[in-house]
């Protein structure tokens, strides 16, 4: 059972739990901010050939299944409850840093550039500046420079990191620390009335609203200026220490957030895999659960990817409903689909797919903006011309390259520049939907239970070789499948 359920829903009010979660989120954002800046600067110092690998290492801890991380470190939290909060905060900090760094890299150039700040510093050092700054107007102008400079660039990163820290669920539940998300799950276990639960959910919605409105205003303002910001947001730092410090931070995040959880699952996991290979019934059940989760994630990913680029005007605000988190969206879907008119649809995968689609919409929009920032339009256009040219006499497409090997090389170049980034972005969206626990926990139909819910329930009772093997198979098979697809495409193109 979750931590809050052990002491009772009524023992801790939702307001107290929300205040604790908010305070933890603010402290973690302040700790993560300088690290995000160092990693951002080190990223800009790297040559273009190394940046994709650096970026993959940066986002790996944030994409690693949170359920596996909580499961791996759970025995430490149970053995030392006094250290559980610090352990949960440290693990959450590692997952927040990639989010803040990506937001910084995607944020356009601020108003005052480096030259403007240099002139302002020279003006501050002069006697005239010391005399002029005694007036209130000059203080206001200086505050505006800070607001439109570093503060404006930092607000999106703070907002997104705050949302990630405030909405986390699996780590708090498995490590037995306080969180408002765990409060709601415990309330459902103890039979809290549905109307009362919806009433209580207004509190975290209102608490997140300022952050969500800030992120919405930032995206609306910068969506048209996102392209080209990765290379020219700021001057490249000259200190090599920044590069090494950023690389060390990324390496530590990979080790703590990915390598150590896999190691802590132990060598007995191989014994569990051997045991799973001999149990036909368990294999069929796990395969069925994976197929159900895969089908739902595929429907939600495809819908979110298409809708994210089609919404315009006032309907574009639907893109940011997902920032409220899948738990709050699931609670709203439970209430809406229990209306008499929609009740026949409640015990179907439709509410589950709908919630996942809304939850993926802002992520799809951010990934598309990120792809646009990295997109090499000139290279794509040249690769398309190399693969297909027009015959001016017949007016139809006719290949001018007779050699099949050359054609394959040009097709491979087009795949690398245009198609592979979109495939990776959609794969990441799919994996997020595949690993989302709150929506599966609240909305999976009775005959289509997700494997996530079963694994989550058993993880509260301790670690075993069989459970570790099933978790590794459930989360690892999709990653291995993507890797094999990429390798096969690279070989045959």
C-alpha positions in Angstrom: 0.0 0.0 0.0 1.2 3.6 -0.6 2.7 5.6 2.3 -0.3 7.8 2.9 -2.7 4.8 3.0 -0.8 3.4 5.9 -1.6 6.3 8.1 -5.1 6.9 6.7 -6.5 9.4 4.3 -7.9 11.5 7.1 -4.7 11.6 9.1 -3.1 14.0 6.6 -5.1 16.7 4.9 -4.6 17.3 1.2 -3.6 20.9 1.9 -0.7 19.7 4.1 0.5 17.2 1.6 0.2 19.8 -1.2 2.3 22.3 0.8 5.0 19.7 1.4 5.0 18.7 -2.3 5.2 22.3 -3.4 8.1 23.1 -1.0 10.0 20.1 -2.2 9.4 21.2 -5.9 10.7 24.7 -5.2 13.8 23.5 -3.4 14.6 21.0 -6.2 14.1 23.6 -8.9 16.6 26.0 -7.2 19.1 23.2 -6.9 18.6 22.0 -10.5 18.9 25.5 -12.1 22.7 26.0 -11.9 23.3 22.4 -13.1 21.0 23.0 -16.1 22.9 26.1 -17.0 26.3 24.3 -16.9 25.0 21.4 -19.0 23.5 23.8 -21.5 26.8 25.7 -21.9 28.7 22.4 -22.2 26.3 21.3 -24.9 27.0 24.4 -26.9 30.7 23.9 -26.6 30.6 20.4 -28.3 31.0 20.0 -32.0 27.9 19.1 -34.1 28.9 15.4 -34.4 29.0 14.8 -30.7 25.7 16.7 -29.8 23.3 13.8 -30.6 25.1 11.4 -28.3 25.4 14.0 -25.6 21.7 14.8 -26.0 20.8 11.1 -25.8 22.8 10.7 -22.6 21.1 13.8 -21.2 17.5 12.6 -21.7 18.1 9.0 -20.8 17.6 9.4 -17.0 14.3 11.3 -17.7 13.0 8.6 -20.0 14.1 5.6 -17.9 10.9 4.0 -16.4 10.2 5.7 -13.1 8.5 2.5 -11.8 11.8 0.6 -12.2 13.7 3.3 -10.4 11.3 3.3 -7.4 11.3 -0.5 -7.4 15.1 -0.7 -7.4 15.6 1.7 -4.5 12.6 0.7 -2.5 14.5 -1.6 -0.1 16.7 1.3 1.0 13.7 3.5 1.8 12.1 0.7 3.7 15.2 -0.1 5.7 15.9 3.6 6.4 12.6 5.6 6.5 14.4 8.7 7.8 16.4 8.8 4.5 13.5 8.1 2.2 12.7 11.7 1.6 16.3 12.6 0.7 16.6 9.6 -1.6 13.3 10.4 -3.4 14.4 14.1 -3.8 17.8 13.1 -5.2 16.2 10.7 -7.7 13.6 13.3 -8.7 16.3 15.9 -9.1 18.1 13.7 -11.6 14.9 13.4 -13.6 14.2 17.1 -13.5 17.6 18.3 -14.8 17.1 17.1 -18.4 13.7 18.8 -18.5 15.2 22.1 -17.5 18.1 21.8 -19.8 15.9 21.0 -22.8 13.7 24.0 -22.0 16.8 26.2 -21.9 18.1 24.9 -25.2 14.7 25.5 -26.8 14.2 29.0 -25.4 14.9 31.7 -28.0 17.4 34.5 -27.5 16.5 37.0 -24.8 16.1 40.7 -25.5 19.3 42.0 -24.0 22.2 40.1 -25.7 25.8 39.9 -24.6 26.7 43.3 -26.1 23.8 45.0 -24.3 24.8 43.5 -21.0 28.4 44.6 -21.6 27.3 48.2 -22.3 25.1 48.1 -19.2 28.0 46.9 -17.0 30.3 49.7 -18.4 27.5 52.2 -17.6 27.2 50.9 -14.1 30.9 51.3 -13.4 30.9 55.0 -14.4 30.2 57.8 -12.0 27.3 58.9 -14.1 25.6 55.6 -13.7 25.9 55.7 -9.9 24.3 59.2 -9.9 21.5 58.2 -12.3 20.6 55.0 -10.5 19.5 57.0 -7.5 16.3 57.8 -9.4 13.4 55.3 -9.4 13.1 55.2 -13.2 16.6 53.9 -13.6 16.0 51.2 -11.1 12.9 50.2 -13.0 14.9 50.1 -16.3 17.6 47.9 -14.7 14.9 45.5 -13.4 13.4 45.3 -16.9 16.7 44.4 -18.3 16.9 41.5 -15.8 13.3 40.5 -16.5 13.7 40.4 -20.3 17.2 38.8 -19.9 18.1 35.9 -17.8 14.9 35.8 -15.8 12.7 35.5 -18.9 14.9 32.6 -20.2 14.8 30.8 -16.9 11.0 30.9 -16.3 10.1 28.2 -18.8 12.7 25.9 -17.3 11.6 26.6 -13.8 7.9 26.1 -14.8 8.5 22.7 -16.5 10.8 21.4 -13.7 8.2 22.5 -11.1 5.5 20.7 -13.0 7.6 17.5 -13.1 8.4 17.7 -9.4 4.9 18.5 -8.3 3.2 15.8 -10.4 5.6 12.8 -9.7 3.8 9.7 -8.5 5.7 6.4 -8.7 8.8 7.4 -6.7 6.7 8.8 -3.8 4.5 5.8 -3.7 7.2 3.1 -3.8 9.7 5.0 -1.6 6.9 5.9 0.9 7.2 9.6 0.9 4.5 12.3 0.9 2.9 13.5 -2.3 -0.5 14.7 -3.3 -0.7 12.2 -6.1 -0.2 9.3 -3.6 -2.8 10.9 -1.4 -5.4 10.5 -4.2 -4.5 6.9 -4.8 -4.7 6.1 -1.1 -8.0 7.9 -1.0 -9.4 5.6 -3.7 -8.1 2.6 -1.8 -10.0 3.7 1.3 -13.2 4.4 -0.7 -13.3 8.2 -0.7 -16.5 9.4 -2.4 -16.1 10.3 -6.1 -17.7 13.7 -5.8 -15.5 14.5 -2.8 -12.4 13.3 -4.7 -13.2 15.6 -7.6 -13.8 18.5 -5.2 -10.4 17.9 -3.6 -8.7 17.7 -7.0 -9.5 21.4 -7.5 -6.8 22.3 -5.0 -3.7 20.9 -7.0 -5.3 22.2 -10.2 -5.4 25.7 -8.9 -1.9 25.4 -7.4 -0.5 24.4 -10.8 -2.5 27.0 -12.7 0.1 29.9 -12.5 2.9 27.6 -13.7 0.7 26.3 -16.5 -0.3 29.7 -17.6 3.3 30.9 -17.6 4.4 27.9 -19.7 1.4 28.5 -22.1 2.3 32.2 -22.5 5.9 31.3 -23.2 5.1 28.7 -25.8 2.6 31.0 -27.5 5.1 33.8 -27.6 8.1 31.7 -28.8 6.6 29.1 -31.0 7.2 31.2 -34.1 10.8 31.9 -33.1 11.8 28.4 -32.0 13.8 27.5 -35.2 17.4 28.3 -35.1 17.6 29.0 -31.4 19.8 26.0 -30.5 22.9 27.5 -32.0 22.6 31.2 -31.4 20.9 31.7 -28.0 24.1 32.7 -26.3 27.8 32.9 -26.9 29.8 29.8 -26.4 31.7 29.8 -23.1 35.5 29.7 -23.3 36.1 27.8 -20.1 36.9 24.1 -20.6 36.0 23.4 -17.0 32.3 24.1 -17.9 32.5 21.5 -20.6 34.0 18.9 -18.2 31.6 19.7 -15.4 28.6 19.4 -17.7 29.8 16.1 -19.0 30.4 14.8 -15.4 26.9 15.8 -14.4 25.4 14.0 -17.4 27.5 10.9 -16.6 26.5 10.9 -12.9 22.8 11.2 -14.0 23.1 8.2 -16.3 24.9 6.1 -13.6 22.4 7.0 -10.8 19.3 7.1 -12.9 19.8 4.2 -15.2 22.8 1.9 -14.4 22.4 1.6 -10.7 18.7 0.8 -10.8 19.4 -2.0 -13.3 22.3 -3.2 -11.1 20.2 -3.2 -7.9 17.7 -5.5 -9.4 20.4 -8.1 -8.9 21.8 -11.1 -10.7 18.7 -13.1 -9.5 16.9 -11.4 -12.4 18.5 -13.9 -14.7 17.1 -16.7 -12.6 13.7 -15.0 -12.9 14.1 -14.9 -16.7 14.9 -18.6 -16.8 11.9 -19.3 -14.6 9.7 -17.1 -16.8 10.9 -19.0 -19.9 9.5 -22.3 -18.4 6.1 -20.9 -17.5 3.9 -20.8 -20.5 0.9 -19.4 -18.8 2.9 -16.5 -17.3 4.4 -15.8 -20.7 1.0 -15.6 -22.4 -0.4 -13.3 -19.7 2.6 -11.0 -19.9 2.5 -10.9 -23.7 -1.2 -10.1 -23.6 -0.6 -7.2 -21.1 2.2 -5.8 -23.3 0.0 -6.0 -26.4 -2.8 -4.2 -24.7 -0.5 -1.4 -23.5 1.2 -1.2 -26.9 -2.1 -0.9 -28.7 -3.4 1.8 -26.4 -0.1 3.7 -26.6 0.0 3.4 -30.4 -3.5 4.9 -30.8 -2.8 7.7 -28.4 0.6 8.5 -29.9 -0.7 8.7 -33.5 -3.6 10.8 -32.5 -1.6 13.2 -30.4 1.1 13.6 -33.2 -1.5 14.4 -35.8 -3.6 16.8 -33.6 -0.6 18.7 -32.2 0.0 20.2 -35.6 -3.6 20.8 -36.6 -5.0 22.8 -33.8 -5.1 26.6 -34.4 -6.4 29.6 -32.7 -8.3 29.2 -29.5 -8.3 25.5 -29.9 -4.6 25.4 -29.5 -5.1 25.7 -25.7 -6.1 22.0 -25.8 -2.4 21.3 -26.4 -1.7 22.2 -22.8 -4.4 20.3 -20.9 -1.8 17.5 -20.6 0.3 19.7 -18.4 -2.1 19.1 -15.6 -0.8 15.5 -15.4 -2.4 12.2 -16.3 -3.7 11.7 -12.8 -5.9 14.8 -12.8 -7.0 14.1 -16.3 -7.9 10.5 -15.3 -9.9 11.8 -12.4 -11.8 14.1 -14.7 -12.4 11.3 -17.2 -13.8 9.1 -14.4 -16.3 11.8 -13.6 -17.2 12.6 -17.2 -17.6 9.1 -18.5 -19.9 8.1 -15.6 -22.6 10.5 -16.7 -25.6 8.6 -17.9 -25.1 9.5 -21.5 -21.4 8.4 -21.6 -21.6 5.5 -19.1 -21.7 2.8 -21.8 -18.3 4.0 -23.0 -16.7 4.0 -19.6 -15.7 0.4 -19.5 -13.9 0.6 -22.9 -10.4 1.7 -23.9 -11.8 5.1 -25.2 -11.4 7.1 -21.9 -7.9 5.6 -21.5 -6.8 6.5 -25.0 -8.4 10.0 -24.7 -6.6 10.8 -21.5 -3.2 9.6 -22.9 -3.8 11.7 -26.0 -4.4 14.9 -24.0 -1.4 14.1 -21.8 0.8 13.6 -24.9 -0.3 16.7 -26.8 2.1 19.2 -25.1 4.9 16.7 -25.3 4.3 16.2 -29.0 4.2 20.0 -29.6 7.5 20.5 -27.7 9.1 17.6 -29.6 8.0 19.1 -32.9 9.3 22.5 -31.9 12.6 20.8 -30.9 12.8 19.0 -34.3 12.2 22.3 -36.1 15.0 23.9 -34.2 17.4 21.1 -35.3 15.9 20.7 -38.8 18.4 21.1 -41.7 16.0 22.3 -44.5 18.8 22.9 -47.0 20.3 19.4 -46.5 16.8 17.8 -46.7 16.1 19.7 -49.9 19.4 18.6 -51.5 18.8 15.0 -50.4 15.4 15.0 -52.0 16.7 16.4 -55.2 19.4 13.7 -55.2 16.9 10.9 -54.8 14.4 12.2 -57.3 14.7 14.7 -60.2 12.2 15.8 -62.8 12.6 15.0 -66.5 12.0 18.4 -68.3 10.9 16.7 -71.6 8.4 14.3 -70.2 7.3 16.3 -67.2 7.4 13.2 -65.0 9.7 12.0 -62.2 12.6 10.0 -63.7 15.7 8.7 -61.8 18.9 10.1 -63.1 21.1 7.9 -60.9 21.5 4.5 -62.4 23.7 3.0 -59.7 21.6 1.3 -56.9 24.4 1.7 -54.4 24.4 5.5 -54.9 20.6 5.6 -54.7 20.7 3.7 -51.4 23.3 6.2 -50.0 21.1 9.1 -50.9 18.0 7.4 -49.5 19.9 6.7 -46.3 20.9 10.4 -46.1 17.3 11.5 -46.5 16.3 9.0 -43.8 19.0 10.4 -41.5 18.0 14.0 -42.0 14.2 13.9 -42.3 12.6 10.6 -41.2 14.8 9.3 -38.4 14.3 12.3 -36.1 10.5 12.0 -36.5 10.7 8.3 -35.8 12.7 8.8 -32.6 10.3 11.5 -31.4 7.2 9.4 -32.0 9.0 6.4 -30.4 9.7 8.5 -27.3 6.0 9.6 -27.2 4.9 6.0 -27.5 7.2 4.9 -24.7 5.9 7.7 -22.4 2.3 6.5 -23.1 3.3 2.9 -22.6 4.9 3.6 -19.2 2.2 5.9 -17.9 0.8 4.4 -14.7 -1.9 6.8 -13.4 -4.1 6.6 -16.6 -3.7 2.8 -16.6 -4.5 2.6 -12.9 -7.6 4.7 -13.1 -9.0 3.9 -16.6 -8.0 0.5 -17.8 -11.1 -1.6 -18.5 -11.8 -4.7 -16.4 -11.0 -7.1 -19.2 -8.0 -5.2 -20.4 -5.8 -4.7 -17.4 -2.4 -3.2 -18.1 0.7 -5.0 -16.9 1.8 -1.7 -15.3 -1.0 -1.9 -12.7 -0.1 -5.5 -11.7 3.6 -4.8 -11.5 2.9 -1.7 -9.4 0.7 -3.6 -7.0 3.2 -6.4 -6.5 6.2 -4.0 -6.1 4.8 -2.9 -2.8 5.3 -6.4 -1.3 9.1 -6.5 -1.9 11.5 -7.6 -4.6 11.7 -11.1 -6.1 13.5 -12.6 -9.1 10.3 -13.4 -10.9 8.9 -9.8 -10.5 12.2 -8.3 -11.6 12.3 -10.4 -14.7 8.7 -9.5 -15.6 9.4 -5.8 -15.1 12.6 -6.0 -17.2 10.8 -7.8 -20.0 7.8 -5.4 -19.9 10.0 -2.3 -20.1 12.9 -3.6 -22.1 11.3 -5.4 -25.0 10.1 -2.1 -26.7 13.6 -0.5 -26.4 15.3 -3.6 -27.9 12.7 -3.6 -30.7 13.5 0.1 -31.5 17.2 -0.6 -31.5 16.8 -3.6 -33.9 14.6 -1.5 -36.2 17.2 1.2 -36.4 20.0 -1.2 -37.0 18.0 -3.1 -39.7 17.2 0.2 -41.4 20.8 1.3 -41.3 21.9 -2.0 -42.8 19.5 -2.3 -45.6 19.4 1.3 -46.7 
